[in-house]
Structures are given as C-alpha cells and as structure tokens.
Amino acid sequence: MSADRCRAAIASLDRALDDRPDKIYHDLADVVRCLVQLRTALTAIRPEGEPGDRLERCNAVLSMVIGGEYPLAGLRRDRLHKARDELASLLDEQ
C-alpha cells in the first residue's frame, strides 16, 4: 500500500533529521528505498496516459532527498525538511 511506503519514508526522514551523524547515510538510503517503492506503486496504479500528480510529487521528493544527501558541500538539511513536509502532505491526501 502506498500509504505504508509514504509513512516508512517519513519515519526514515525523521530519523535522518535527528542528530545521528553516524547513521545519517543509512537513514537516507532507507528513505530512497521507500520512495522508489512508493514511486513503483504509484506508477502501477496510475491509469495509462494520466499525468499522475502524486507520482510527479513523489519524483520531486526523491530528487530533493538525493540532492540533500549528495550536495557539493555538506548535508542539505533544509531540503530534507522540505521533502519530509511534502511527503506528509501526500500522506494527508490519501
């Protein structure tokens, strides 16, 4: 179920945003895995030819997380917070 994947991604983002420097990349890898699974689920339920706003938003969140995880310098916590907020709004819409 996509709601479960969304909740799992939010929980992983919450862990990543806690001050746990030794675990941050493990937590972010969990976020990426959850988002890829969510994207796959959203793709599967999207009717053929429909643009899929939720799918586009999931892809945007995935980009934010990857951009926050692999910046040119330092971890981009602001992007991770924004990604977490966007996932929460996606979950609220289900």
C-alpha positions as CSV (number, residue, x, y, z in Angstrom):
1,M,0.0,0.0,0.0
2,S,1.4,3.4,-0.9
3,A,0.4,5.0,2.4
4,D,2.6,2.5,4.2
5,R,5.5,3.3,2.0
6,C,4.9,7.0,2.5
7,R,4.8,6.5,6.3
8,A,8.0,4.5,6.2
9,A,9.8,7.2,4.1
10,I,8.6,9.9,6.6
11,A,9.9,7.8,9.6
12,S,13.3,7.3,7.9
13,L,13.5,11.1,7.2
14,D,12.6,11.8,10.8
15,R,15.5,9.5,11.9
16,A,17.8,11.1,9.3
17,L,16.9,14.6,10.6
18,D,17.7,13.6,14.2
19,D,21.3,14.4,15.2
20,R,22.8,11.0,14.4
21,P,25.8,11.7,12.2
22,D,27.0,8.1,12.3
23,K,23.7,6.8,10.9
24,I,22.6,9.6,8.5
25,Y,23.5,7.9,5.2
26,H,22.0,4.7,6.3
27,D,18.8,6.5,7.2
28,L,18.8,8.4,3.8
29,A,19.4,5.1,2.0
30,D,16.2,3.8,3.7
31,V,14.3,7.0,2.6
32,V,15.4,6.5,-1.0
33,R,14.4,2.8,-1.0
34,C,10.9,3.7,0.4
35,L,10.5,6.5,-2.2
36,V,11.4,4.2,-5.1
37,Q,8.9,1.6,-3.8
38,L,6.3,4.3,-3.5
39,R,7.0,5.5,-7.0
40,T,6.7,2.0,-8.3
41,A,3.3,1.6,-6.5
42,L,2.1,4.9,-7.8
43,T,3.2,4.0,-11.4
44,A,1.3,0.7,-11.1
45,I,-2.0,2.2,-10.1
46,R,-1.8,5.2,-12.4
47,P,-4.2,4.8,-15.4
48,E,-2.5,4.8,-18.8
49,G,-1.9,8.3,-20.1
50,E,-2.9,10.1,-16.8
51,P,-0.3,12.6,-15.7
52,G,-0.3,11.4,-12.1
53,D,0.2,14.4,-9.8
54,R,1.1,12.2,-6.8
55,L,3.7,10.4,-9.0
56,E,5.3,13.7,-10.1
57,R,5.4,14.9,-6.4
58,C,7.0,11.6,-5.4
59,N,9.6,12.1,-8.0
60,A,10.2,15.6,-6.8
61,V,10.6,14.5,-3.2
62,L,13.1,11.8,-4.4
63,S,15.1,14.5,-6.2
64,M,15.1,16.6,-3.0
65,V,16.3,13.8,-0.9
66,I,19.1,12.8,-3.3
67,G,20.1,16.5,-3.6
68,G,20.1,16.8,0.1
69,E,22.2,13.6,0.5
70,Y,24.8,14.3,-2.1
71,P,25.3,18.1,-2.2
72,L,28.6,19.7,-3.4
73,A,29.4,20.6,0.2
74,G,27.7,19.5,3.5
75,L,24.3,17.9,4.1
76,R,21.3,19.9,2.9
77,R,19.0,19.6,5.9
78,D,16.7,22.2,4.5
79,R,15.9,20.0,1.5
80,L,15.4,17.0,3.8
81,H,12.9,19.0,5.9
82,K,11.1,20.2,2.8
83,A,11.0,16.6,1.5
84,R,9.6,15.4,4.8
85,D,6.9,18.1,4.7
86,E,5.9,17.2,1.1
87,L,5.6,13.5,2.0
88,A,3.4,14.3,4.9
89,S,1.1,16.4,2.7
90,L,1.0,13.5,0.2
91,L,0.0,11.1,3.0
92,D,-2.7,13.5,4.2
93,E,-4.3,13.4,0.7
94,Q,-4.7,9.7,0.7
